[in-house]
Amino acid sequence: MGLIATLHDWTDGDILTTADLEGAFAAIRDVVNTYGVLTDTARTISVTNIWSATQTFTGGWTAGAACTISSGGFAVSSGTTAVQALTATTGTFTSTVQTAGAIRSLASTVDTKVYSDSGNSYGVIGTISDHDLLIVRNGVTQFYCRTNSMTLQNNLTVSGTLTVSSTLGVGGAATLSSTLLVTGAITASSTINGQTISASASFSGTLTVAGATTLAALSCTTLSFSGVATFAATPVFQADLDLTTSGSKLLVNGTNFVLQNSGGTSIYARTTGSGSSIWLGYPSSGDVILGGLTVNSDTRGYVVLPSFAGAMVATPSGGTGVAYWDTTNKKFKVYSGGTWYSSAAFT
């Protein structure tokens, strides 16, 4: 407040008059009424004041310019606090902070952080009503969360464990250097690199594998190989194994190759094209052994020849070497050079 000027320079023997007394008190009254802070009249403070004790403002407090609190912090115990602009080194909020604008860091040399104190169970960043939650970088949305879905606009790099309890949809490349734990479904329209699937995986579209793949169990409607498929264990096919690509081969690197039907029924080898043949063996590749008898009491392991009752009059498409068993005449007949030849009757 303004200073009170010297009222009167008194000396011994001066007479104090009523006018002098009233004038002195009037000067004091005018200064206090004009510049005093704790009065019922609005005042404008143009100088710095230092409060050395706690102040309580029950009727509110309005600051038209910047305010600096050098220590101790600023606590609002109840009610709603409206701040046009707030700049702080560290902000601690014990309740919900609502803003119609943005909470941002203006310093270019520090990171902006929104985190939960270690004493709390978790931290929450979200929207109160049913609106999208966006994470924007340089004016471009990088991530947004909608009802029951989260979308990442760019690549996802996870160096720790990523746990997804619902559906994970990847539209771009997902590179994971650690564990991906998904208890729901994974929907990927692009590439997933470096993953080990220890439980079952279901793919409704096409699964393309560029490198070596180890599968403990694989169940699919259609399985297509553009390269060589190597099985370290026994593959079980409950549907057709389709090798329709020109030059396709079923390669076996072990000692023996066993084609076995564990259901106890027959195994068929057939062609669907007219005039096509089935080859057992290949020139200069080794002998073909038919059957597998071990003792004279074996009931299985025989070679079964095609049979027909009587003489064959057709010209076989297989040409020379075609043979059959004539059940009527008990003869073995072979076609060669346009003629059917017959053995003597067996007895």
C-alpha positions in Angstrom: 0.0 0.0 0.0 1.0 3.6 -0.3 3.2 5.2 2.5 1.7 7.6 5.1 3.5 10.9 5.0 4.8 12.6 8.1 1.7 14.0 9.8 3.2 16.8 11.9 6.7 17.6 13.3 5.9 18.1 17.0 8.2 19.9 19.5 7.9 20.4 23.2 5.3 23.0 24.1 3.2 22.6 21.0 -0.5 22.7 21.5 -2.5 19.8 20.0 -5.6 21.2 18.5 -8.7 19.5 17.3 -7.9 20.4 13.7 -4.5 18.9 13.9 -5.8 15.6 15.4 -8.6 15.3 12.9 -6.3 16.1 9.9 -3.7 13.5 11.0 -6.3 10.7 11.3 -7.9 11.8 8.1 -4.6 11.3 6.3 -4.2 7.8 7.8 -7.8 6.9 6.9 -7.3 8.0 3.3 -4.2 5.9 2.8 -5.6 2.8 4.3 -8.9 3.1 2.5 -7.1 3.7 -0.8 -4.3 1.2 -0.6 -5.3 -1.3 2.1 -5.6 -4.9 0.9 -7.8 -6.5 3.6 -10.8 -4.3 3.2 -14.3 -4.8 1.8 -13.4 -2.6 -1.2 -11.8 -4.0 -4.4 -8.2 -3.0 -4.7 -5.5 -3.1 -7.4 -2.1 -4.3 -6.1 0.8 -2.9 -8.2 3.7 -4.2 -6.1 4.9 -7.7 -5.0 3.6 -9.0 -1.7 5.1 -11.9 0.3 2.7 -14.1 2.3 4.6 -15.6 5.2 1.5 -17.4 6.6 -1.3 -19.6 5.1 -4.1 -17.6 3.5 -7.6 -18.8 3.1 -9.8 -17.3 0.3 -13.4 -18.4 0.9 -14.8 -16.2 -1.8 -12.5 -17.3 -4.7 -9.4 -15.8 -6.2 -8.9 -14.4 -9.7 -5.5 -13.7 -11.2 -5.4 -11.6 -14.3 -1.7 -12.2 -15.0 1.0 -14.9 -14.3 1.4 -16.2 -10.8 4.5 -17.9 -9.5 4.5 -20.3 -6.6 8.2 -20.9 -5.7 7.6 -23.7 -3.2 5.0 -25.6 -1.3 2.7 -26.3 -4.3 -0.8 -25.2 -5.0 -3.6 -27.3 -3.5 -7.4 -27.2 -4.4 -9.2 -29.3 -1.9 -12.7 -29.2 -3.4 -14.8 -27.6 -6.1 -14.0 -27.1 -9.8 -10.9 -25.1 -10.8 -10.9 -23.3 -14.2 -7.4 -22.5 -15.6 -7.0 -20.6 -18.8 -3.4 -21.6 -19.1 -1.2 -23.7 -16.7 2.5 -24.0 -16.9 4.2 -26.3 -14.4 7.4 -28.3 -14.0 5.6 -31.1 -12.2 1.9 -31.4 -11.7 0.2 -33.8 -9.2 -3.5 -34.3 -9.3 -5.4 -36.3 -6.7 -8.6 -36.2 -8.7 -9.9 -35.9 -12.3 -8.5 -33.2 -14.5 -10.9 -31.9 -17.1 -9.9 -29.7 -19.9 -11.6 -28.4 -23.0 -8.2 -27.8 -24.7 -4.9 -29.7 -24.7 -2.4 -30.8 -22.1 1.0 -30.3 -23.7 4.7 -29.8 -23.1 6.2 -26.6 -24.5 9.8 -27.5 -23.7 11.6 -28.9 -26.7 14.3 -30.6 -24.6 12.1 -32.8 -22.3 9.6 -35.6 -22.8 5.9 -35.2 -22.1 4.7 -37.8 -19.6 1.4 -38.7 -18.2 1.8 -41.5 -15.6 0.4 -43.1 -12.4 2.2 -42.9 -9.1 3.9 -46.3 -8.2 1.6 -46.6 -5.2 -1.5 -46.8 -7.5 -2.6 -50.0 -9.2 -2.8 -48.6 -12.7 -2.9 -45.4 -14.7 -5.8 -44.5 -17.1 -5.8 -42.4 -20.2 -9.2 -42.3 -21.9 -12.5 -40.6 -22.7 -15.5 -40.3 -20.4 -18.1 -40.6 -23.1 -18.3 -42.8 -26.1 -15.7 -40.9 -28.3 -12.6 -42.0 -30.1 -9.2 -41.7 -28.2 -6.5 -40.4 -30.6 -2.7 -40.2 -30.3 -1.5 -37.6 -32.8 2.1 -36.9 -33.8 2.9 -33.8 -35.9 -0.7 -33.4 -36.9 -1.0 -37.0 -38.1 -3.1 -39.6 -36.1 -0.8 -42.5 -35.2 -3.2 -44.5 -33.0 -6.9 -44.4 -32.3 -9.1 -46.4 -30.0 -12.8 -46.9 -30.8 -15.5 -49.0 -29.3 -14.1 -52.6 -29.0 -11.2 -51.8 -31.3 -7.7 -50.2 -31.4 -6.0 -49.2 -34.6 -2.3 -48.4 -35.1 -1.6 -46.4 -38.2 2.1 -47.3 -38.4 4.4 -50.2 -37.6 4.3 -51.8 -34.2 7.6 -52.8 -32.5 7.3 -54.6 -29.2 10.4 -55.4 -27.2 8.6 -56.9 -24.2 5.5 -59.1 -23.8 2.4 -58.0 -25.7 -0.8 -59.5 -24.2 -4.1 -59.1 -26.2 -7.3 -60.5 -24.6 -9.5 -59.9 -27.7 -8.9 -59.5 -31.4 -5.6 -58.2 -32.8 -5.8 -56.8 -36.3 -2.5 -55.9 -38.1 -2.8 -54.0 -41.4 0.9 -53.3 -41.8 4.1 -55.1 -40.7 4.3 -56.3 -37.1 7.8 -57.1 -35.9 8.0 -58.6 -32.4 11.4 -59.3 -30.7 9.8 -61.0 -27.8 6.6 -62.9 -26.8 3.1 -62.2 -28.3 0.4 -63.6 -26.1 -3.1 -63.5 -27.7 -6.1 -65.1 -26.0 -8.4 -64.0 -28.8 -8.1 -64.0 -32.6 -5.2 -62.5 -34.7 -6.3 -60.9 -37.9 -3.3 -59.9 -40.1 -3.5 -58.6 -43.7 0.2 -58.3 -44.0 3.4 -59.8 -42.5 4.1 -61.0 -38.9 7.8 -61.7 -38.4 9.5 -63.9 -35.8 6.7 -65.6 -33.9 6.4 -68.9 -32.1 2.8 -70.2 -31.7 2.7 -72.6 -28.8 -1.1 -73.1 -28.8 -3.6 -73.6 -31.7 -3.8 -70.9 -34.4 -6.7 -70.5 -36.8 -6.4 -68.7 -40.2 -9.5 -67.9 -42.2 -7.5 -66.7 -45.1 -4.2 -67.5 -46.7 -1.1 -68.1 -44.5 2.1 -67.5 -46.4 5.4 -68.6 -44.9 8.6 -67.2 -46.5 11.2 -69.0 -44.4 11.6 -72.3 -42.5 8.5 -73.1 -40.3 8.3 -75.6 -37.5 4.7 -76.8 -36.8 3.8 -79.1 -33.9 0.2 -79.4 -35.3 -1.4 -78.0 -38.4 -5.0 -78.1 -39.3 -6.2 -76.4 -42.5 -8.7 -76.7 -45.3 -6.2 -76.1 -48.1 -2.4 -76.3 -47.7 -0.3 -75.0 -50.6 3.5 -75.1 -50.9 5.4 -72.9 -53.3 8.7 -74.4 -52.2 9.8 -77.6 -50.5 7.9 -78.8 -47.4 9.9 -80.8 -44.9 8.2 -82.8 -42.1 10.3 -83.8 -39.1 7.3 -85.7 -37.7 4.4 -87.6 -39.1 2.0 -85.4 -41.0 -1.7 -86.3 -40.7 -4.0 -85.2 -43.6 -7.7 -85.4 -43.1 -8.4 -83.9 -46.5 -6.7 -84.2 -50.0 -3.0 -83.6 -50.4 -3.0 -81.7 -53.7 0.2 -81.8 -55.8 -1.3 -80.2 -58.9 1.6 -77.9 -59.8 3.6 -79.1 -62.8 6.7 -81.0 -61.6 5.4 -81.4 -58.0 7.2 -84.2 -56.0 6.7 -85.9 -52.7 10.4 -86.3 -51.5 11.5 -88.7 -48.8 15.0 -88.5 -47.4 14.7 -91.3 -44.8 15.7 -95.0 -45.1 12.2 -96.2 -46.0 9.0 -94.5 -47.3 5.8 -95.9 -45.8 2.4 -95.1 -47.3 0.1 -96.4 -44.6 -3.6 -96.2 -43.9 -4.0 -96.6 -40.2 -7.8 -96.9 -40.5 -7.4 -100.5 -41.9 -9.0 -99.7 -45.3 -7.5 -99.8 -48.8 -5.0 -97.3 -50.3 -5.9 -96.1 -53.8 -3.5 -94.6 -56.4 -5.3 -93.3 -59.4 -5.2 -90.6 -62.1 -8.1 -88.4 -63.0 -6.9 -87.6 -66.5 -7.8 -89.8 -69.4 -4.9 -91.9 -70.7 -2.6 -91.1 -67.8 -0.5 -93.8 -66.1 0.7 -94.5 -62.6 4.4 -95.3 -62.4 6.0 -97.5 -59.7 9.7 -97.0 -60.0 11.7 -95.1 -62.6 14.3 -96.1 -65.2 17.7 -96.8 -63.5 16.3 -95.9 -60.1 16.1 -99.3 -58.5 13.8 -102.4 -58.5 10.1 -102.4 -57.6 9.1 -105.0 -55.0 5.4 -105.9 -54.8 4.0 -107.7 -51.8 5.5 -108.5 -48.5 5.1 -112.1 -47.4 7.3 -113.4 -44.5 5.9 -116.9 -43.6 3.7 -119.4 -45.4 0.8 -118.7 -43.0 0.5 -115.0 -44.0 -3.0 -114.0 -44.9 -1.9 -110.5 -46.2 1.0 -109.1 -48.2 0.1 -110.7 -51.6 0.2 -109.1 -55.1 -3.4 -108.8 -56.5 -3.6 -108.7 -60.3 -6.5 -107.3 -62.2 -8.9 -110.1 -63.2 -11.6 -110.7 -65.8 -13.8 -113.7 -66.7 -12.8 -114.8 -70.2 -10.9 -113.4 -73.1 -10.2 -109.6 -73.4 -11.0 -108.1 -76.8 -10.2 -104.4 -76.0 -7.0 -102.7 -77.0 -5.5 -101.4 -73.7 -4.4 -97.8 -73.7 -1.3 -98.8 -71.7 0.1 -100.7 -74.7 2.7 -103.5 -74.4 3.1 -105.1 -71.0 -0.5 -104.8 -69.8 -1.6 -108.1 -68.1 -4.6 -109.6 -66.3 -5.8 -113.0 -64.9 -8.5 -114.8 -66.8 -10.6 -116.3 -64.0 -12.6 -118.5 -66.4 -9.8 -120.2 -68.2 -7.3 -120.0 -65.3 -4.7 -118.3 -67.6 -2.3 -115.4 -67.3 -2.7 -113.0 -70.3 -0.3 -110.3 -71.5 -0.8 -107.7 -74.3 2.2 -107.1 -76.6 2.6 -105.5 -80.0 -1.2 -105.4 -80.7 -1.9 -109.0 -79.7 -3.1 -110.7 -76.5 -0.9 -113.6 -75.5 -2.0 -116.4 -73.1 -0.2 -118.8 -70.9 -1.2 -122.4 -70.5 -4.0 -123.1 -68.1 -2.8 -123.2 -64.5 -3.7 -126.3 -62.4 
